[in-house]
Amino acid sequence: MTRLRDAAREPGFAALVLLPAAVFYRTLTGETFFFRDLYLLFLFQRAKEAAALLAGGLPLWDATLHGGQPLLANVNNTALYPSVLLYLVLPATTALAAEVLVHVAIAGAAAYLLARTLGLPRLPSFVSGLVYAWAGPTLSLVNLNRHLAAAWVPVALLFWHLFLVQRRGRWFAGTAAAILLLILSGFAELLLLAVLLLAVWTAVVPAPSRRAQAAALALVLAAAGGMAAAQVLPTLSLLSRTGRGRGFVSGSALAWSVSPRRLPELVAPGLYGRVDSLNERSYQGRAIEDDGFPYLLSLSFGAGVLLLAGAGIGGAGSISPRQARTLAAFAGVAIVLSLGRHLPGVVPLVAAIPRPPLRYPMKFVCGATLPIALLAGAGLARILEGRTALRPLARVAGAAAALLATAAVLERVAPTFAAGLSRTLFLLPPDPGSEAGVARALLSAALAAAGIALAAVLAGRRRLRFAGALACAAAALPLLAGAPSLGPTTRASLFAGRPEVVARVREAVGAGMLYRAADGRSTSVVVPSDDVVWIARRNLDTLAKYTAAGFGIPVIFHIDFDGLASIDEQTVARLVQRLDWTARVPVLAAAGVTAVLADAPAVAPGLERVAVGEGLFLYWVVGARPSATLAGEDAGARVEVLATGSPECRSFRTTSGRSATLVLTTPYSEGWTARVDGTAAEVRRANVYMQGVAIPPGAHTVELSYWPPGLTGGIAVTTFSAVALVVALAVRRRAISRPAG
């Protein structure tokens, strides 16, 4: 076993740390990552969190999404994840680029250290680190803001293995810290997979007492959960009042299942076309994916990696054959589970479960990445040590190379073959424009397989240096070549400013809220290139979806993208979507919507057109309810909104001749408290989903404040858990260091 300190000084470790900056070098020259969730939500949420921290508070409440909703309690916002501190000292786009680069580096470097700890030589360990950090499933998490979690899976397994072997408290604490960061990163499915991997590894590492091993795992999970309580308890409280807490309907739970037709992509990166193209026809898998686009942009490991992983099933270094077979089984089960609704019996099984808590089976592929990475390193180690049957490996790899090369040639020269392949894999008619891309992907996979075959031949002749370099290249080059398309970057300046429409919409919205209508029409625009960035740019320029919230404009009745909006608010939102404009406008007015932005003309009483720009239609909502009103028939009732310094604090001055209810258009959420002239008052639900506070006659000052339910207790548990862990480690260390007798 190589010591971590020594392994961290090795060239392979340094290379994996520096590789993200080398591959995504444009981020060092003024570009940033932006694709999908990164610009639609994550960048904006990070900016809100940083603003709250810079103001000396906590990011507790988001006043812009869904008319207002908890910010910190929504774990998807990762408000307590440490890298939020980057946004305090760097421009948001620069901080985002740094955040991605750092976590890709952590993923690769940690997998390298894990492989070295498991006894693999330097080059095989480098392959393990590279495969884990740069495989399609891992890099696909970047645009979903799930790369934060991926970085800590190998760290958790590394420290846990060291604890199982050495029984030292520091490794126990390291495991707990890694799991803590996994929890704070908000990727529940990967957290579950990581815990299962730790449990499986606990079962296959030799130990005097399996019961003691299991108890230690339960204890480390409890320690991590305790330290994460400041996030976990508010999140659990929020879940109990949201659609996600009630679970998903079976159709949603099984959405984005991996089609069996997509499995060849495991071998051939890029087989299904471009995912970073403005032209949706560039992605050949659109007919077999929900919504015509994949949740994970790539499933690819590459032919070279999979051949090495197959060779590694016999084990290498201190990875025993049993442990290697266990890793292979774990990876296989993860890939099978990712098929979701395509597996026999799964649809009725899930339908029988009342409101399944998880969705998108494709996520399970991520559980295969670390086992396959370790097996690939073990396979290369076996080749270089001559511990595997080199001739059979050379034959298998050579046959795979020949088969893939033949398919690549036929794709280009045999129209019948190309048409059949297109209908079989893509469920699409033949497209002459895609044949070259398919052929390139097949040829790349063939070259990788040929590289492994030749490496096996060279190793058999004891040309180990050349064999290692060739096998490493066969595994690495296809992954690195496809990396830029999985993490598209563009000039940070495109996202640094505010679109022209923002000022006009903000003026129209005033103190109310915006309803961004979506009519589902496809639009054609003239742009300088086929870069997918222009989709993002257009969405921002038109404030599509819920992007207006990122520019500080409150929006309501939009898609509940993470299932954590108020159930009652979303009930009204679904009603709004079903109504025609004539019936919709009165509901919007009653909800405090003061402006409507649409892609198509909307004609209805109560809408007054405001000129905003070509292709956009902005309307005032006549008679919209103010954000704060006194319910009742008192004609002299008045409400004055007083300035406050943060979204979670609101103040009003009310005047009424009789008892009334102060009604706020902000959605009701537990955690809001009120004081009327300093006396505590109850915040109630009003008008289905709004906030209401009973007000006595006369003139009064009303103050509302928000504190997430569970946060106080969570902070206490977090503090206690952290202190208890430190004390336990100190006591254990003192006991170990005390002289005998």
C-alpha positions, -999 to +999 in steps of 0.1 A: +000+000+000+014+034-010+012+062+015-011+090+005+016+116+011+040+098-012+013+092-039+003+129-038+039+137-049+038+115-080+036+128-115+003+110-122-014+128-093-001+162-105-012+154-140-048+146-130-049+178-109-038+200-138-056+181-166-090+199-162-073+233-167-055+219-197-086+204-214-109+234-205-081+259-210-105+284-224-119+290-189-085+305-181-089+330-208-123+346-201-147+317-208-170+298-185-193+268-184-229+275-191-249+245-204-284+236-193-290+239-155-258+259-150-272+290-166-309+283-161-306+281-124-273+273-106-254+304-115-283+326-104-288+307-072-252+310-063-253+347-069-282+350-045-264+330-019-233+351-022-253+383-019-269+371+013-236+361+028-219+394+018-248+412+035-239+394+067-268+370+067-277+335+056-293+326+023-327+316+038-354+328+014-356+331-024-381+359-031-381+353-069-388+317-078-424+305-075-433+338-060-411+330-031-398+298-016-371+285+008-335+289-004-313+272+021-338+244+029-338+234-008-307+212-008-305+215-047-293+250-041-263+236-022-263+268-001-242+252+027-217+235+003-182+251+009-175+262-027-202+289-023-173+309-008-157+312-042-186+334-052-178+358-024-144+367-039-147+360-076-172+372-103-199+346-106-189+332-140-153+329-129-163+312-097-184+288-116-155+279-139-132+274-109-158+253-091-160+229-121-123+227-126-116+220-089-141+193-086-131+175-118-095+176-104-106+163-071-125+134-088-094+123-108-069+129-081-089+110-054-095+080-077-057+080-084-050+079-046-076+052-041-060+031-068-025+036-054-038+027-019-052-005-034-018-014-046-020-005-083+012+008-099+014+045-110+003+042-147-027+019-140-036+043-111-034+072-135-058+054-159-082+048-130-082+085-121-086+096-156-114+072-164-134+082-133-131+119-138-134+120-176-159+091-184-191+103-200-213+098-170-191+118-147-186+147-171-223+147-179-230+157-143-213+191-148-241+207-168-266+193-142-247+208-112-241+173-099-203+173-104-200+185-068-211+151-056-191+130-080-159+144-066-164+129-032-173+093-040-137+081-045-127+102-014-153+084+007-142+049-005-105+058-001-108+069+035-132+040+043-108+014+029-080+029+049-101+028+080-111-008+074-074-017+070-058+005+096-086+012+121-074+048+126-097+075+137-085+101+111-098+078+083-131+074+101-133+112+103-123+116+066-150+092+055-176+111+076-164+144+060-166+130+025-202+117+031-211+151+046-200+168+014-220+143-006-251+152+014-245+189+011-241+185-027-277+175-030-274+145-053-295+119-034-292+091-059-254+093-060-253+095-022-273+063-020-250+046-046-219+057-026-233+043+006-242+010-011-206+009-025-192+014+010-214-013+023-204-037-004-167-029+001-171-035+038-184-070+031-154-079+009-125-065+029-111-091+052-119-084+088-119-103+121-155-093+128-181-085+101-204-072+128-179-047+140-173-035+104-210-030+098-214-012+131-185+011+122-202+019+088-235+027+106-216+049+130-198+068+102-230+074+084-246+086+116-217+110+122-219+124+086-257+127+089-253+145+123-229+170+109-252+176+079-282+182+102-281+220+095-290+211+059-309+178+064-335+189+090-347+220+071-347+199+039-369+172+055-392+199+068-395+214+033-400+180+017-431+173+039-449+203+023-439+198-014-447+175-043-413+159-041-419+149-005-451+131-016-431+113-042-434+111-080-460+095-101-447+063-117-444+079-152-422+107-138-402+083-117-393+061-147-387+090-171-352+092-186-347+054-184-317+042-205-330+027-237-313-006-245-306+009-279-283+034-263-261+008-247-236+007-276-226+042-266-209+026-236-183+014-262-183+041-288-182+077-275-202+101-297-221+074-315-254+091-310-242+125-323-235+159-310-251+172-278-236+207-280-252+216-313-279+242-320-295+219-345-315+193-326-311+169-355-274+166-347-283+143-318-293+110-333-307+096-301-336+121-300-362+094-309-352+071-280-349+098-253-376+114-232-380+151-243-358+143-273-326+149-253-307+128-227-305+135-190-269+123-191-252+137-222-230+106-225-228+071-211-195+064-227-165+047-212-150+036-245-139+003-260-104+006-245-116+012-210-141-016-211-116-041-224-092-031-197-120-034-171-127-069-184-091-078-179-091-064-144-119-087-131-091-111-120-078-084-096-044-067-093-024-051-066-042-056-033-076-059-051-084-096-047-103-115-074-133-115-051-132-077-047-127-073-084-157-095-092-177-075-067-168-042-083-178-057-117-211-069-103-218-035-087-211-018-121-233-043-139-262-040-116-260-002-118-261-002-156-290-027-155-310-006-131-305+024-153-327+007-179-356+015-157-389+010-175-373-010-202-367-039-177-394-066-176-418-061-147-405-027-136-434-006-148-461-025-128-437-028-099-431+009-097-468+016-104-476-004-073-454+018-051-473+048-038-454+078-051-418+066-056-393+090-040-366+089-068-368+096-105-347+092-137-332+057-136-305+069-160-287+083-129-278+048-118-251+047-145-231+070-123-228+041-098-208+021-124-181+047-130-158+042-100-159+004-102-152+004-139-124+030-134-107+008-107-112-023-128-096-006-158-066+003-137-064-033-124-066-046-160-037-025-171-017-036-140-024-073-149-012-067-185+020-050-174+026-077-148+019-105-172-008-118-148-035-121-174-039-143-204-024-118-229-031-139-260-068-143-253-070-106-245-053-097-277-077-119-297-108-105-280-096-069-285-085-076-320-119-091-329-137-062-313-115-038-333-122-057-366-159-057-359-161-020-351-138-011-381-160-031-404-191-014-392-174+020-397-165+012-433-200-002-441-216+029-426-198+049-452-200+027-483-231+005-478-263+026-477-284-005-468-262-011-438-263+025-427-301+026-430-305-006-410-281+007-383-300+040-381-334+023-377-320-002-352-301+021-329-318+054-334-353+045-346-348+071-373-348+069-411-313+071-426-298+106-425-269+111-449-257+140-427-252+117-397-233+089-414-199+105-411-204+111-374-215+075-367-186+062-388-161+083-369-174+071-335-172+035-346-137+040-361-125+057-329-138+027-308-121+003-333-088+022-328-091+020-290-098-017-292-068-022-315-046-002-291-055-026-263-049-056-286-015-043-296-007-034-260-014-070-250+010-082-278+037-059-267+033-068-231+036-105-241+070-096-257+080-077-225+078-043-242+061-030-211+068+007-215+053+008-249+025-015-239+015+007-210+017+039-230-004+025-258-031+011-234-032+043-215-037+062-248-064+038-260-083+044-227-077+082-224-078+098-258-115+090-267-126+103-233-105+135-235-115+141-271-152+141-262-148+162-230-153+197-246-187+187-260-198+175-225-187+207-208-193+235-234-178+269-226-184+303-239-173+339-233-182+348-197-192+383-209-224+368-226-237+361-191-222+390-172-247+416-183-284+420-183-306+415-214-323+447-227-357+432-219-350+431-182-354+468-176-387+470-195-401+439-177-390+450-143-407+484-149-439+466-159-438+442-130-432+469-104-439+455-069-458+426-083-448+394-101-443+382-136-460+353-154-438+340-182-462+322-206-448+294-228-467+284-259-444+256-269-437+270-304-404+263-320-386+294-331-360+301-358-333+326-353-303+336-373-271+332-353-234+333-361-227+296-355-241+261-346-230+265-310-256+255-284-248+287-265-272+306-287-301+286-272-290+298-237-285+333-250-320+334-265-336+320-234-319+347-213-327+375-239-364+364-238-365+356-201-378+321-211-388+295-185-379+310-151-348+329-160-363+363-150-359+352-114-321+352-120-323+389-127-343+397-096-378+397-111-402+375-091-419+349-113-448+326-104-467+297-119-438+282-138-426+246-140-417+230-107-384+218-119-371+202-087-405+193-071-398+216-041-423+244-047-454+248-025-480+221-033-508+247-031-490+272-054-484+244-080-520+234-078-530+269-089-501+269-114-516+238-131-550+254-131-535+285-148-519+264-175-552+247-184-572+280-187-576+300-218-565+336-216-599+350-209-603+328-178-566+329-170-562+367-166-585+371-136-566+343-118-533+360-125-546+394-113-559+378-081-525+362-076-507+395-078-493+390-113-488+425-126-471+416-160-473+388-185-445+380-210-453+357-239-439+345-272-472+349-289-500+375-287-524+371-259-559+387-262-581+390-232-599+416-211-575+429-185-543+427-206-528+459-218-499+457-244-466+472-237-440+475-265-409+455-256-393+440-288-397+419-318-410+384-311-419+392-275-453+404-261-454+422-228-486+430-211-497+448-180-524+430-160-551+456-152-564+455-117-538+431-103-538+426-066-510+445-048-484+424-031-500+433+003-537+441+009-561+442+038-590+418+032-624+432+042-649+459+032-633+488+049-629+514+022-603+533+042-580+504+048-544+511+037-512+491+036-478+506+032-448+484+024-418+494+044-382+489+032-363+459+046-328+447+041-333+410+032-359+387+015-366+369+048-377+401+066-407+422+056-424+451+073-458+469+067-478+497+082-515+490+081-545+512+089-581+498+091-613+508+108-621+472+117-604+439+121-589+427+089-565+402+074-532+413+059-529+391+028-496+387+010-493+372-024-461+354-013-468+316-011-474+303+024-445+284+039-439+272+074-412+292+091-427+326+086-436+344+119-453+377+124-453+404+150-480+431+152-466+461+171-441+438+187-467+411+197-464+377+182-491+369+156-499+338+136-491+336+099-520+317+083-528+303+049-550+326+028-566+324-006-555+288-011-517+293-010-510+329+002-499+343+036-524+360+059-520+377+093-550+389+114-548+426+121-569+444+148-586+478+140-564+509+140-529+517+128-502+490+132-468+480+122-465+444+110-432+426+108-427+392+092-396+372+093-386+338+080-364+311+097-363+276+081-381+250+103-355+226+116-325+250+111-321+258+148-322+222+158-300+213+128-273+238+138-274+223+173-271+188+161-244+197+136-224+214+163-228+186+188-219+160+161-188+178+150-176+184+186-184+148+196-164+135+166-134+157+175-135+147+211-139+110+203-109+112+180-088+130+206-097+105+233-089+076+210-056+091+199-046+098+236-055+062+245-034+048+217-004+070+224-005+063+262+024+041+273+015+005+283+013-002+320 
